[in-house]
Amino acid sequence: MRIEQRIKQVFDPYFNVPLEAWKSFTDLGEIITTEKDQVVKQAHTTEKYLSFILKGSGGILLWKNNNFVCIDLCYDEDFFGDYMSFLTQQPTALEVITFEQSELFRISKANFDKLSYNTDFGDKICRFAAEALFIHKQQQQTDILTKTAAERYAELQSKQPQIIQRTPQKHIASYLGITPQSLSRIRNEQANKH
């Protein structure tokens, strides 16, 4: 299946635009393959690309107290990158890393702007990307404030059943705001329930 067909298939349930619009989008980007644990964007640099994970996983990390804190986990069919830096074209302290060998579609800021400003469908695609990322972050913040770590872990597992095999435990624990030992306890408790 061609890249534009794959992306259209993912987004059709949310908004349906013609295949030609997705072709215009994908023609302005490229597909890259990354290695496991590859830093895609280093901390204190500017994000040059908005990426979409075709296959693989990664995380957005922040260096704090001599350790990385995972602020987002991303998997197949997720937008991926330091979106704040991408929009502002300013450096941030965030690092973007792949957790496994991954295949990413990415579009540069210049081409994203070109698409956004020059075509009606391009504007819709770019606006949807921004809205999807905003909704994801708002839901994440709401969940952190209203759900326990065990509840959030159970939801992560239901959305990404292979999370244990695909994501380093320290990053899952960090994302949940708990220690790796607490994550082990939660995993054991959930395993004993089933």
N, C-alpha and C positions, 0 to 999 in steps of 0.2 A: 504494500500500500504506500502511495506517495505521501510525503510529509504533509502537504496541505489537506489531504483526505483524513489523515490521522488526527490532525488538530481540529478539523471541522467536526469529526465524529465526537471528540471530547466535549466540544462547546455547543453542539446542536441542542442538547436539552435546556441550555440557558438562554441562548439566542441563536436564531438560525439565519445565517447570511449565506449568500451564494458561494459556491466553491471558488469562483473567480476572485472573490474578496480575500479568501484565505491564500490563494495563489499569489496575489499581490503582496500579502504579508510575508509569506515564506520566501518569495523571490528576493526580499530585502535582507534576509537573514542567512544563517549557515548552521549546519549540524557539526558538532564537535564531539569527540569521544574523550573522556577523562579517565584517569587512573583512580584507583582506590586511594583515599586520603589526599587527593589533589586539591591544593588551595586554588580556587578559581578567582577569588578577589582577596588580596591581603588587607589586613587592618591598616587604617590610616591612609588608604588610597581611595580613589574615586571609581565607582562602579561604571564600567563602560558598556555593559550589556544587560538586557533583560533576558533571562533564560527561561526555558520551559523544559521540564524533565520528560523526555520521551521514554527513557528507561534508566532506572537507577534511583539513588537517594543522596541526600546531603543535608547540611545544616548551616544555620547562620549562628556564628559564635561571637561572643564579646569577652575580651580579656578583662578579668576582674579579680583582684586579690591573688595574683600569681597563678591564675587558673582560667581556662575558658569556661564561660557559662553559655549553654546552648539556649538561644532564644526562639529558635524555630527549627522544626524538622520538616523536610520536604521529600516527597516520593513521586513515583510515576504520575505524570499528568498534573503536576503542580508547577506554578510559576516559581522561579528560584532566583535569588540574588538579593543584593542590598538595594531595595527599591527606593529608600529615602535618598541614598547617594545617587542613584540613577536619575531620579527626578531633579534633584538640586544641583547635580554635577559638582558636589563638594565631597571631600574625603570624610569618612566616618571611621569609628573604631571597630566596626563590624568586619568579621572575616567570613568568607563563604567557602565551604569545603564540601567535596563529595565524599560520601562514606563508602562507596563501592564504585567499581568501574561503571561509568554512566554515559548515556548518550543524551546530549542537550541540543535543543534548537535555541539559538540566541540571535538577538537583533540588537544592533548598536543604537545608541541614543540618537545619533543623527538620522538613521533610517527610521527609527520609531517616530521621531518628530515629523519626518517627511511623510510618512504614512498617515499620521494623525491629522496633519494640517492640509493634506492635498486631496484626500478622498473621503467621501461620506462613510463608506464601509470601514475605511481605515480608522476614522474617528471613533466609530462604534466599537471596533476591536480594541483600540487603545483604551477607551473609556471602560470597557468591560474588564480588561486586565487590571486597571486601577481599582475598580469597584470590587473585584474578586479578592485582590490583595488586602483591601481595606476591611472587607467583611471577615476575612480569615483572621486578621489581627484583632479585630473587635471581639470575635467569638472566643479567640484564645484568651484575651484579657478577662472577659466575662467568666470563662471557665475557671481561670486561676483564682478568681475571687469567690466563686460560688460552689465549686466542686472540690472534693478531696482529691489527693494525689491518686488514691486507688481508683476513684471514679474516672479521673482523666486518663489513667493508664488503661483501664478497661475500654474506654472509648477509642484510644489510640490503637489498641489491639483489634477492635472490631473494624476499624477503617483500614488498618495496615496489619493483617494477620502475621506477616513475616517480620514484624518490627524487631523481634529479638535477634533474628539471624542477620538483619540488614543494617542495624544501627548499634554502634558501640554503647555498652551499658552506661558508661559514665555520661554520655550525651543524653540518653533517655532520662536518667536520674536528674541531671542538671535541668533539662527542659521541664520536668515535673516539679522542680524546686525542692528536691529531696536528696539524701545521700544515696550512694550505690547500695549501702546496707539496707536502707529502708526500701529501696526498689526490690531487692532480693526477698525481703519479707513480704511485700505486696504480691510478688510473683508466686511465692510459695503458698500464700493464703488463697490466691485465685486458683492455683493448680489443685489445692485440696478441696475446693468447692465443686470441682468438676469430676 
